Amino acid sequence: MKKLRRSGFWIRIFCVMLVILGGCNRQFHNDPVPEDKTATQTNQKTPEEHQAWEFQPEDPLQKDYTATTLLDDIYKLLDIIVGESVEIISDKEDQMFLLLAGGGSIALHASTADDTVADNFSRNSILSHEIDKITDLLGGPGIHFAVTGLWYLMAEDNEDTASKERAWTMLRALSVTGAASLGLKAIIHNRTPNGKFLAWPSGHTSSSFTVAAVLDEFYGPEVGFPAYLGAGFVGYRMMDSGDHWASDVLFGAILGYVVGHHIGGKHMDLEMSGFNVTPYAGTLHDENVLGISLVKSF
């Protein structure tokens, strides 16, 4: 198998990791504003102006779904992608996972392990042509978006608010993962073992692990564990076919895992004995109180 030298590969990944690391100490929200005339003017901005000044992601669980459609929500995706991405790279735990995955990708490349793994798959490919094509189709971002869109539309038609919220959350997570994968591919711009462009990271793997992570958050390990096995098989197929290096699959898997758990965990419905758990703010004996409320529809 011809060795494809990826000139500057590790340097570009290192630069990407520096950008992620640079988010560690940045404050994207609630920055203190000096109390002067400028601050006063800033605080007096209209809601529309304030949103342009500082993005604040909208919580899908807090909005009225009866007044929206899939097309309405799609228009909001660009702002949502930016806002969610900022939150992820500002989160310490998410940063750690992404930095470790980037370091692992550099190590696989620098030690020539990528070439060794690719050569081994080239000589010992075990997947049949049919299984290869089916896995490529089912593990692709396109089918993930299509199924999620169908899920959303069916839930909307059935007036199933809970399912609609979950479908919208899955769409958000897939959009963030897809945008991040495409952006990183354009920055790194290396070739796959079989000579294709835009190798790192694996978009099939990142999208599949995003689906698995969100399903794990929604339904627990009974659904999450099989979904992770399926996502892992997609990553295996990417290497077996020569479509990706091991370093592409490694980072793609971690990226999908981080985005899926961050967004799925933040927006999932909390339930207790069949009741939805929601924040509560009100007054008791003329005093402001904070707590939780249990809500159930009959």
C-alpha positions as CSV (number, residue, x, y, z in Angstrom):
1,M,0.0,0.0,0.0
2,K,1.4,3.4,-1.0
3,K,2.3,5.5,2.0
4,L,0.7,9.0,1.8
5,R,2.7,11.6,3.6
6,R,0.5,14.1,5.3
7,S,2.8,17.1,5.4
8,G,2.2,19.4,8.3
9,F,-0.6,17.2,9.6
10,W,0.4,17.3,13.3
11,I,1.3,21.0,13.1
12,R,-2.3,21.8,11.9
13,I,-3.8,19.6,14.6
14,F,-1.7,21.2,17.2
15,C,-2.9,24.7,16.1
16,V,-6.5,23.4,16.3
17,M,-5.8,22.1,19.9
18,L,-4.4,25.5,20.8
19,V,-7.7,27.2,19.7
20,I,-9.6,24.7,21.9
21,L,-7.3,25.3,24.8
22,G,-7.6,29.0,24.3
23,G,-11.2,28.7,25.3
24,C,-10.3,27.4,28.8
25,N,-10.0,30.8,30.4
26,R,-12.2,32.9,28.2
27,Q,-15.5,34.1,29.6
28,F,-18.1,34.1,26.8
29,H,-21.1,34.9,29.1
30,N,-21.7,37.2,32.0
31,D,-18.5,39.2,31.6
32,P,-18.4,42.1,34.2
33,V,-19.0,45.4,32.5
34,P,-17.5,48.6,34.0
35,E,-20.1,50.9,35.4
36,D,-19.6,53.8,33.1
37,K,-21.7,55.5,30.4
38,T,-20.6,52.8,27.9
39,A,-21.8,50.1,30.2
40,T,-25.1,51.8,30.8
41,Q,-25.7,52.1,27.1
42,T,-24.8,48.5,26.6
43,N,-27.2,47.4,29.3
44,Q,-30.0,49.4,27.6
45,K,-29.8,47.6,24.3
46,T,-33.0,46.1,23.0
47,P,-33.4,42.3,23.1
48,E,-32.7,42.1,19.4
49,E,-29.5,44.2,19.7
50,H,-28.4,42.3,22.8
51,Q,-28.7,39.0,21.0
52,A,-26.5,40.3,18.2
53,W,-24.0,41.6,20.8
54,E,-23.8,38.3,22.8
55,F,-25.3,35.0,21.6
56,Q,-27.4,33.2,24.2
57,P,-28.6,29.7,23.0
58,E,-32.3,29.1,23.3
59,D,-33.3,26.2,25.4
60,P,-35.7,24.1,23.3
61,L,-37.4,22.8,26.4
62,Q,-38.5,26.4,27.3
63,K,-40.2,27.4,24.1
64,D,-43.7,26.8,22.8
65,Y,-43.5,24.1,20.2
66,T,-47.1,24.6,19.1
67,A,-46.1,27.8,17.3
68,T,-43.1,26.4,15.4
69,T,-42.4,24.1,12.5
70,L,-39.3,22.2,11.4
71,L,-38.6,25.0,8.8
72,D,-38.8,27.7,11.5
73,D,-36.3,25.8,13.7
74,I,-33.9,25.1,10.8
75,Y,-33.6,28.9,10.3
76,K,-32.2,29.1,13.9
77,L,-29.5,26.4,13.4
78,L,-26.6,28.8,12.4
79,D,-26.9,30.7,15.7
80,I,-27.4,27.5,17.6
81,I,-24.3,25.9,16.1
82,V,-22.2,28.9,17.1
83,G,-23.7,29.1,20.6
84,E,-23.4,25.4,21.4
85,S,-19.9,25.2,20.0
86,V,-18.8,28.1,22.3
87,E,-20.4,26.3,25.3
88,I,-18.5,23.1,24.4
89,I,-15.1,24.6,24.0
90,S,-15.7,26.6,27.2
91,D,-16.5,23.4,29.3
92,K,-13.4,22.1,31.1
93,E,-14.4,18.4,30.9
94,D,-15.2,18.6,27.1
95,Q,-11.9,20.5,26.5
96,M,-10.0,17.7,28.2
97,F,-11.6,15.0,26.0
98,L,-11.0,16.9,22.8
99,L,-7.4,17.8,23.7
100,L,-6.7,14.1,24.6
101,A,-8.3,13.0,21.3
102,G,-6.2,15.6,19.4
103,G,-3.0,14.4,21.2
104,G,-3.9,10.8,20.4
105,S,-4.3,11.7,16.7
106,I,-0.9,13.4,16.7
107,A,0.7,10.4,18.4
108,L,-0.8,7.9,15.9
109,H,0.6,10.0,13.0
110,A,4.0,10.8,14.5
111,S,4.6,7.1,15.4
112,T,3.6,5.9,11.9
113,A,0.9,3.9,13.6
114,D,-1.6,5.3,11.1
115,D,0.3,3.7,8.3
116,T,0.7,0.4,10.1
117,V,-3.0,0.2,10.9
118,A,-4.0,1.1,7.3
119,D,-1.6,-1.4,5.8
120,N,-3.0,-4.1,8.1
121,F,-6.6,-3.4,7.0
122,S,-5.5,-3.3,3.4
123,R,-4.1,-6.8,3.6
124,N,-6.8,-8.3,5.8
125,S,-10.1,-6.7,4.9
126,I,-13.0,-8.8,6.1
127,L,-16.1,-6.9,5.2
128,S,-18.1,-8.0,2.2
129,H,-19.0,-5.5,-0.5
130,E,-22.7,-5.5,0.6
131,I,-21.9,-5.0,4.3
132,D,-19.5,-2.2,3.4
133,K,-22.0,-0.3,1.4
134,I,-24.8,-0.8,3.9
135,T,-22.6,0.4,6.8
136,D,-21.4,3.4,4.7
137,L,-25.0,4.4,4.1
138,L,-26.4,3.9,7.6
139,G,-23.4,5.4,9.2
140,G,-23.5,8.6,7.1
141,P,-24.5,12.0,8.3
142,G,-27.1,12.3,5.5
143,I,-29.2,9.4,6.7
144,H,-28.9,10.6,10.3
145,F,-30.3,14.0,9.4
146,A,-33.0,12.4,7.2
147,V,-34.2,10.1,9.9
148,T,-34.1,12.8,12.5
149,G,-36.1,15.1,10.3
150,L,-38.7,12.4,9.8
151,W,-38.8,11.8,13.5
152,Y,-39.5,15.5,14.1
153,L,-42.2,15.7,11.4
154,M,-44.0,12.6,12.7
155,A,-43.9,13.9,16.3
156,E,-45.3,17.3,15.1
157,D,-48.1,15.6,13.2
158,N,-49.0,13.5,16.2
159,E,-48.7,16.5,18.5
160,D,-46.1,14.6,20.6
161,T,-44.2,17.4,22.3
162,A,-41.8,15.2,24.1
163,S,-40.7,13.3,21.0
164,K,-40.5,16.6,19.0
165,E,-38.2,18.1,21.6
166,R,-35.9,15.1,21.5
167,A,-35.9,15.1,17.7
168,W,-35.0,18.8,17.7
169,T,-32.2,18.1,20.3
170,M,-30.8,15.3,18.1
171,L,-30.9,17.7,15.1
172,R,-29.0,20.3,17.1
173,A,-26.3,17.8,18.1
174,L,-25.9,16.5,14.5
175,S,-25.7,20.1,13.2
176,V,-22.9,21.0,15.6
177,T,-21.0,17.8,15.0
178,G,-21.4,18.2,11.2
179,A,-20.2,21.8,11.2
180,A,-17.2,21.0,13.4
181,S,-16.2,18.0,11.3
182,L,-16.4,20.0,8.0
183,G,-14.5,22.9,9.5
184,L,-11.7,20.7,10.8
185,K,-11.5,18.8,7.5
186,A,-11.0,22.1,5.7
187,I,-8.3,23.2,8.1
188,I,-6.3,20.0,8.3
189,H,-7.0,19.0,4.6
190,N,-5.1,15.7,4.5
191,R,-5.8,12.6,2.4
192,T,-7.3,9.3,3.3
193,P,-5.4,6.0,2.9
194,N,-7.2,5.5,-0.5
195,G,-6.3,8.9,-1.7
196,K,-9.5,10.9,-1.0
197,F,-9.4,14.4,0.3
198,L,-10.6,15.8,3.7
199,A,-9.7,12.9,5.9
200,W,-9.5,14.2,9.5
201,P,-11.8,13.7,11.3
202,S,-14.1,11.0,10.1
203,G,-17.5,12.5,9.6
204,H,-19.3,9.1,9.5
205,T,-17.7,8.2,12.9
206,S,-18.4,11.6,14.5
207,S,-22.1,11.6,13.4
208,S,-22.6,8.0,14.4
209,F,-21.2,8.6,17.9
210,T,-23.3,11.8,18.2
211,V,-26.4,9.7,17.6
212,A,-25.3,7.1,20.1
213,A,-24.5,9.6,22.8
214,V,-27.8,11.5,22.4
215,L,-29.8,8.2,22.5
216,D,-27.8,7.2,25.6
217,E,-28.8,10.4,27.3
218,F,-32.4,10.0,26.4
219,Y,-33.0,6.3,26.9
220,G,-30.1,5.0,29.0
221,P,-27.7,2.1,28.4
222,E,-30.4,-0.2,27.1
223,V,-30.5,1.8,23.9
224,G,-27.1,3.6,24.3
225,F,-24.9,0.5,24.5
226,P,-26.2,-1.1,21.2
227,A,-26.0,2.4,19.6
228,Y,-22.3,2.7,20.7
229,L,-21.6,-0.8,19.3
230,G,-23.1,0.3,16.0
231,A,-21.1,3.5,16.0
232,G,-17.9,1.6,16.7
233,F,-18.7,-0.7,13.8
234,V,-19.0,2.3,11.5
235,G,-15.6,3.5,12.7
236,Y,-14.2,0.0,12.0
237,R,-15.7,0.1,8.5
238,M,-14.1,3.5,7.8
239,M,-10.6,2.0,8.4
240,D,-11.4,-1.4,6.8
241,S,-12.4,0.4,3.5
242,G,-9.4,2.7,3.5
243,D,-11.6,5.7,3.7
244,H,-10.0,6.9,7.0
245,W,-6.9,6.6,9.1
246,A,-7.1,5.4,12.7
247,S,-6.4,9.0,13.8
248,D,-9.4,10.2,11.9
249,V,-11.7,7.7,13.5
250,L,-10.3,8.3,17.0
251,F,-11.0,12.1,16.9
252,G,-14.3,11.6,15.2
253,A,-15.5,9.2,17.9
254,I,-14.5,11.5,20.7
255,L,-16.0,14.6,19.0
256,G,-19.3,12.9,18.5
257,Y,-19.3,11.6,22.0
258,V,-18.6,15.0,23.5
259,V,-21.1,16.9,21.4
260,G,-23.8,14.3,21.8
261,H,-23.5,14.1,25.6
262,H,-23.2,17.9,26.0
263,I,-26.3,18.7,24.0
264,G,-28.3,15.6,24.8
265,G,-27.6,15.9,28.5
266,K,-28.4,19.5,28.7
267,H,-31.7,19.4,26.8
268,M,-33.1,16.0,27.8
269,D,-36.3,15.8,29.8
270,L,-35.8,14.9,33.4
271,E,-38.4,12.6,34.7
272,M,-39.3,11.3,38.2
273,S,-42.1,8.6,38.5
274,G,-43.6,9.7,35.2
275,F,-43.4,13.4,36.0
276,N,-41.3,15.9,34.1
277,V,-38.9,17.8,36.4
278,T,-38.7,21.5,35.6
279,P,-37.2,24.5,37.4
280,Y,-39.5,26.6,39.6
281,A,-39.3,30.2,40.7
282,G,-42.0,31.8,42.7
283,T,-43.0,33.4,46.0
284,L,-43.9,31.8,49.4
285,H,-45.1,33.9,52.3
286,D,-44.0,37.1,50.4
287,E,-40.5,35.6,49.9
288,N,-38.8,34.6,46.6
289,V,-38.1,30.9,46.4
290,L,-36.3,28.6,43.9
291,G,-36.9,24.9,43.5
292,I,-38.2,22.3,41.1
293,S,-41.7,21.4,40.0
294,L,-43.2,18.0,38.9
295,V,-45.4,18.3,35.8
296,K,-47.5,15.5,34.2
297,S,-49.9,15.8,31.3
298,F,-53.2,13.8,31.5
